[in-house]
């Protein structure tokens, strides 16, 4: 259940603003995004946005956080019978949907490219990365404890998967091709197979 941020809008309003921000980003891209275009998608006065957010930058930092929160709420490691299942779901959820428009992936790449010049974006993206890395690390630790995975360094394995994911998503957007996704899925699948303990060893 989403909790209200102490210095932000109530949950329902926050969700509506984030959804409107996503639609505006996908339609106009980062470079052409304005508070007015977000408010148009929200079908509310622009003053509502300025009441809760001092600037477009502050709103977008909140959006980056919200995007990860939404993903995290869909994953509970307790729901999976094995660490391998949890890992497969998490990796699959982070890959772009080949049947969907890549507008969202394009805008996320655009925002990521601002990070070297924007401290607020960089700090939030660093936090998002740390949370994702912690999630993957816990999955690998669980798999090692259950005897599903070899006794590898879970932190390094998590970094390995994240680097592959980031590279795949970036190449897919830049090249406008789904081939990097297919190759990336194979690479991650091969990595998981390489560290999975054989049935005779369990």
Beta strands, then each sheet from edge to edge (+ up, - down):
end
